[in-house]
Amino acid sequence: MILLFWRVLVLFQWNFIVRSPSGGLNIFLHILRKIIDKFSCTCKILLCCDFNVHFNTDDVNSALLCDLLKIYGFHQTIFEPKSEFNDFHLAHEGLSWYFVRDKTVGIKDVFQDFQDAFIGCYRTIIPGREVEDGRCSPGLGWYTEDVRSMRNNLNLISELDDKYKTEQLRQLRNRLKLNYEFELNEAKIAKKKEEKTQEIKIRPCGL
């Protein structure tokens, strides 16, 4: 489960809560309530998760979770099952963990094998992609880390808005776009001022 907290411009914090399908729900809901209580007054919250409950049924766990989320004004945006071949719990089912009991292997090697298997599952369900980094381009000296962060946030919210098309996402997308364009222009102006200042400093006296 992933909770995304953001203010007006920047994604503020990621919180991960893990509950296995056989894990107790009461402790999970208690932790979830504490986190939402802490941030709901100062941040907007987006829940991206698999709760391991049977929605749209008479399941007790589903009712408890839905009641909690309704208290804080959350609404469901995905209505069909999403657990397919790339579900994490399914990805590691076929793995062999025999090496954990292998007494001929040192504990460091055992942990390394476990870590490799775990990361392998993660990369299976969440494939990486290559992104060209223009950070070193001499022509983009004005493209600061703040501007880059704002662009990344705008891209994320734009993708969510294109997919779910909610009014809240549309409004947030428009605000981020306006602020990004403003900061982009300010960064260019600041860079030009900096270049002029440097030019004046190195100009010979009398010219």
C-alpha positions in Angstrom: 0.0 0.0 0.0 1.3 3.5 -0.9 0.1 6.8 0.5 1.1 9.9 -1.5 1.0 13.2 0.4 1.4 16.4 -1.5 1.0 20.1 -0.8 0.4 22.6 -3.6 3.5 21.8 -5.6 5.7 19.0 -4.5 5.0 15.4 -3.5 5.7 15.5 0.1 6.1 12.0 1.5 5.7 8.3 0.7 4.5 5.9 3.3 4.5 2.1 2.8 2.3 -0.2 4.8 2.6 -4.0 4.1 -0.1 -6.5 5.2 0.0 -10.0 3.9 -3.3 -11.6 2.8 -3.3 -13.7 6.1 -2.3 -10.8 8.3 -4.7 -9.3 10.8 -6.7 -6.3 9.6 -7.2 -4.5 13.0 -3.6 -3.6 13.5 -3.4 -2.4 9.9 -6.5 -0.2 10.2 -5.1 1.2 13.5 -1.9 2.2 11.8 -3.7 3.6 8.7 -6.0 5.7 10.9 -3.0 7.2 12.8 -1.2 8.1 9.5 -4.3 9.7 8.0 -5.0 11.6 11.2 -1.5 13.0 11.2 -1.5 14.2 7.6 -5.1 14.8 6.5 -5.2 18.4 7.9 -2.1 19.6 6.2 -1.8 17.5 3.0 -3.9 16.0 0.3 -3.7 12.2 0.3 -3.9 9.6 -2.5 -4.0 5.9 -1.6 -2.5 3.5 -4.2 -2.9 0.0 -2.8 -4.2 -3.5 -2.7 -5.9 -3.9 0.7 -6.3 -7.7 0.4 -10.1 -7.5 1.2 -13.1 -8.6 -0.9 -14.8 -5.3 -2.0 -18.4 -5.2 -3.0 -19.3 -8.1 -0.8 -20.6 -8.7 2.8 -17.1 -9.4 4.0 -16.6 -7.9 7.5 -13.0 -6.7 6.7 -14.3 -4.9 3.6 -17.0 -3.2 5.6 -14.5 -2.1 8.3 -12.1 -0.7 5.8 -14.8 1.1 3.7 -16.3 2.7 6.8 -12.9 4.0 7.8 -12.2 5.5 4.4 -15.6 7.1 4.2 -15.0 8.9 7.4 -12.0 10.7 5.8 -13.8 11.4 2.5 -12.0 8.9 0.3 -13.7 7.5 -2.8 -13.0 4.5 -4.9 -11.6 5.1 -8.4 -10.8 1.5 -9.5 -13.7 -1.0 -9.6 -12.3 -4.1 -11.3 -9.7 -6.7 -10.0 -6.1 -5.8 -10.7 -4.3 -8.8 -9.3 -2.8 -10.5 -12.4 0.5 -12.1 -13.4 2.4 -9.0 -12.1 0.9 -9.1 -8.6 3.8 -9.3 -6.1 2.2 -12.2 -4.1 1.9 -14.2 -7.2 5.3 -13.3 -8.6 7.2 -15.1 -5.7 5.0 -18.1 -5.4 7.1 -20.2 -7.8 10.4 -19.4 -6.1 12.4 -21.9 -4.2 13.8 -20.9 -0.8 15.9 -24.0 -0.2 19.0 -22.0 0.2 17.7 -20.6 3.5 18.2 -24.0 5.2 21.6 -24.7 3.5 24.1 -24.8 6.4 27.0 -25.0 4.0 26.4 -21.4 3.0 27.3 -18.4 5.1 24.6 -16.0 6.4 25.8 -13.2 4.2 25.5 -15.3 1.1 22.1 -16.5 2.2 20.9 -12.9 2.7 22.4 -11.9 -0.7 20.5 -14.7 -2.4 17.3 -13.7 -0.6 17.8 -10.1 -1.6 18.4 -11.0 -5.2 15.2 -13.1 -5.3 13.2 -10.3 -3.7 14.5 -7.6 -6.0 14.0 -9.9 -9.0 10.3 -10.2 -8.0 10.0 -6.4 -7.7 11.6 -5.8 -11.1 9.2 -8.4 -12.6 6.0 -6.6 -11.4 7.4 -3.0 -11.8 9.7 -3.0 -14.8 12.2 -0.1 -15.0 12.5 2.2 -17.9 15.5 4.2 -19.2 15.1 8.0 -19.0 17.5 10.4 -20.6 19.0 12.7 -18.1 19.6 16.2 -19.5 21.1 17.4 -16.3 24.6 17.8 -17.8 23.4 19.7 -20.9 25.3 23.0 -21.1 22.3 24.7 -22.8 20.0 24.0 -19.8 21.8 25.7 -17.0 18.6 27.3 -15.9 16.8 24.0 -15.5 17.2 23.7 -11.7 16.4 20.7 -9.5 13.2 22.5 -8.2 11.9 23.0 -11.8 12.8 19.3 -12.6 10.9 18.2 -9.5 7.9 20.3 -10.4 7.9 18.8 -13.9 8.0 15.2 -12.5 5.1 16.0 -10.2 3.1 17.5 -13.1 3.8 14.4 -15.2 2.6 12.1 -12.5 -0.6 14.0 -11.8 -1.2 14.3 -15.5 -1.0 10.5 -15.9 -3.4 10.0 -13.0 -5.8 12.6 -14.4 -5.8 11.0 -17.9 -6.6 7.6 -16.4 -9.1 8.5 -13.7 -10.5 11.9 -14.8 -11.6 13.1 -11.4 -12.4 16.8 -10.7 -9.8 16.9 -7.9 -7.0 15.6 -10.2 -8.0 18.0 -13.0 -7.9 21.0 -10.6 -4.5 19.9 -9.2 -3.2 19.3 -12.6 -4.1 22.8 -13.7 -2.5 24.4 -10.6 0.7 22.4 -11.1 0.8 23.4 -14.8 0.4 27.1 -14.0 3.0 27.0 -11.2 5.4 25.0 -13.3 5.2 27.4 -16.3 5.7 30.3 -13.9 8.8 28.8 -12.2 10.2 27.8 -15.6 10.1 31.4 -16.7 11.5 32.6 -13.4 14.4 30.1 -13.7 15.2 31.4 -17.2 15.1 35.0 -16.1 17.3 34.2 -13.1 19.9 32.5 -15.3 20.0 35.4 -17.7 20.6 37.8 -14.8 23.4 35.5 -13.5 25.0 35.5 -16.9 24.9 39.3 -17.2 26.4 39.6 -13.7 29.2 37.3 -14.7 29.8 39.2 -18.0 30.1 42.5 -16.1 32.6 41.0 -13.6 34.9 39.8 -16.4 34.6 42.9 -18.6 37.9 44.9 -18.7 37.9 48.3 -17.0 37.0 51.2 -19.2 34.9 49.2 -21.6 
